[in-house]
Structures are given as structure tokens and as C-alpha cells.
């Protein structure tokens, strides 16, 4: 492996009803099973929320980088990521899917779609996921 630009280690204890925290103690989050999956409806986070938060912020940053490099750095896109747990018929378990709703104001639809496509090819999350999970990307300009 080449030398990383950045690395972080996060530790999980207790699974979906536990906690996750970084070795350097800059990140800590209690976890709970969502009510829809049999949990008690508490307000702690869950792995799907953490995934959606990471993907939306990473994709947004990739898009901002692409826009800035093309002289459009004043545009502030918004990325809404939805994580889905779907039934997996191959093994009776579940699988992950994602949907990104990307809003890019101050561009026409064609330009926005082009920049979002470039961001999808640049974003580390998209690179890691686009061949392994279903990802739907919706682009709007309003």
C-alpha cells in the first residue's frame, strides 16, 4: 500500500447497541438499533446514519473541489444522502444501497449533471461503492 494521506481508526464495542469511538478520542458516538429494526426508539445514532453522514460530506467536498478547480468556487452545493438496508435474497440477510440528492444552484441542469458525474468519479466513497452497491443519484438546480 502507498503512504496514506490520512488515516483514522475507529473502534466498535457492543455492535448496533454499543458505541464507536476513535483511538485519539476526537470522535465518540453511542449507537442503538432503530425502532424500525426492533429497537426501542432511542435517539442514538446507527451505522446507516454514520454511513450517510460520511458519504454526503465526502461527495459534497468532492463536488466543491471539482467546481472550484473549474472556476466555480462560489457555488455551494447541497448533498442529501439516504442509506437503505434492503433484503438480500442471495443469503437471506441485508444489503446496503444509497441515494444521493444533489442540489447545485447557479448552474443549468446539463452543467450540474456533468459536475455531479465528475464528483462521482472523484469521491473516495463513490469509488469504493459504485461497483458494489446500488447508488441512485438525483440532480436538481433549484
C-alpha positions in Angstrom: 0.0 0.0 0.0 1.2 3.5 -0.7 1.6 6.0 2.1 -1.8 7.3 3.2 -2.7 10.9 3.1 -4.7 10.4 6.3 -5.7 7.5 8.4 -8.1 7.1 11.3 -9.0 4.1 13.4 -12.5 3.7 15.0 -13.3 1.0 17.5 -16.8 -0.5 17.9 -18.0 -2.2 21.1 -21.5 -3.6 21.5 -22.5 -3.7 17.8 -25.7 -1.8 17.0 -26.5 -1.3 20.7 -23.0 -0.2 21.6 -20.6 2.7 20.9 -18.0 3.7 18.3 -15.0 5.9 19.1 -11.7 6.9 17.6 -8.4 5.9 19.1 -7.4 9.6 19.6 -10.7 10.3 21.4 -11.8 13.0 18.9 -14.9 11.0 17.9 -17.4 9.2 20.1 -21.0 8.1 19.3 -23.4 5.9 21.2 -25.4 3.5 18.9 -28.9 2.0 19.1 -30.9 -0.3 16.9 -33.6 1.8 15.1 -37.2 1.3 16.1 -37.9 0.0 12.5 -35.5 -2.8 13.1 -36.8 -3.8 16.5 -35.0 -1.3 18.7 -36.6 0.7 21.4 -36.7 4.0 19.5 -34.0 5.8 21.4 -32.3 8.8 19.8 -28.7 7.4 19.5 -27.2 7.0 16.0 -26.8 3.9 14.0 -24.4 2.6 11.3 -26.6 3.7 8.5 -26.7 7.3 9.7 -23.0 7.3 10.1 -22.6 6.0 6.6 -25.0 8.6 5.1 -23.2 11.4 7.0 -19.8 10.3 5.7 -21.0 9.8 2.1 -22.9 13.1 1.9 -20.0 15.1 3.3 -17.4 13.3 1.2 -19.4 13.7 -2.0 -20.2 17.3 -1.3 -16.5 18.0 -0.8 -15.6 16.2 -4.0 -18.1 18.3 -5.9 -16.9 21.6 -4.3 -13.4 20.6 -5.3 -14.3 20.0 -8.9 -16.4 23.2 -9.1 -13.5 25.3 -7.5 -10.9 23.8 -9.9 -13.2 24.9 -12.8 -13.5 28.5 -11.5 -17.0 28.0 -10.0 -15.9 28.0 -6.3 -18.7 30.4 -5.2 -21.3 27.7 -5.8 -22.3 25.9 -2.6 -23.9 22.5 -3.5 -26.0 20.5 -1.1 -25.9 16.7 -0.9 -28.5 14.7 0.9 -27.6 11.0 1.3 -30.1 8.3 2.2 -28.8 4.9 3.2 -31.1 1.9 2.7 -30.9 -1.6 4.2 -32.5 -3.9 1.7 -33.3 -7.6 1.9 -30.6 -9.7 0.3 -32.2 -12.7 -1.4 -28.8 -14.3 -2.1 -28.1 -15.1 1.6 -31.3 -14.1 3.4 -29.5 -11.2 5.1 -29.5 -7.5 4.3 -27.5 -5.3 1.9 -26.7 -1.6 1.7 -27.9 0.8 -1.0 -27.6 4.6 -1.3 -29.4 7.5 -2.8 -27.8 11.0 -3.3 -30.0 14.0 -3.9 -27.6 16.7 -5.1 -28.7 20.4 -5.5 -26.4 22.7 -7.4 -27.8 26.2 -7.7 -26.4 28.7 -10.3 -25.9 26.1 -13.0 -28.2 24.7 -15.6 -29.4 21.1 -15.4 -26.9 19.8 -18.0 -23.9 21.5 -16.3 -25.0 20.3 -12.9 -25.3 16.7 -14.1 -21.8 16.9 -15.6 -20.2 18.2 -12.4 -22.0 15.6 -10.3 -20.8 12.9 -12.6 -17.2 14.2 -12.3 -17.7 14.2 -8.5 -19.0 10.7 -8.5 -15.8 9.6 -10.3 -13.6 11.6 -7.8 -15.2 10.9 -4.5 -13.5 8.2 -2.5 -16.8 6.8 -1.1 -18.2 6.6 -4.7 -15.1 4.9 -6.0 -15.3 2.3 -3.2 -19.1 1.7 -3.6 -20.2 2.2 -7.2 -19.3 -1.4 -8.2 -20.6 -3.0 -5.0 -23.9 -1.4 -4.0 -26.8 0.3 -5.8 -26.4 4.0 -5.9 -29.0 6.4 -7.3 -28.1 10.0 -7.9 -30.6 12.7 -8.5 -29.5 16.2 -9.6 -31.5 19.4 -9.3 -30.6 23.0 -9.8 -33.3 24.8 -7.7 
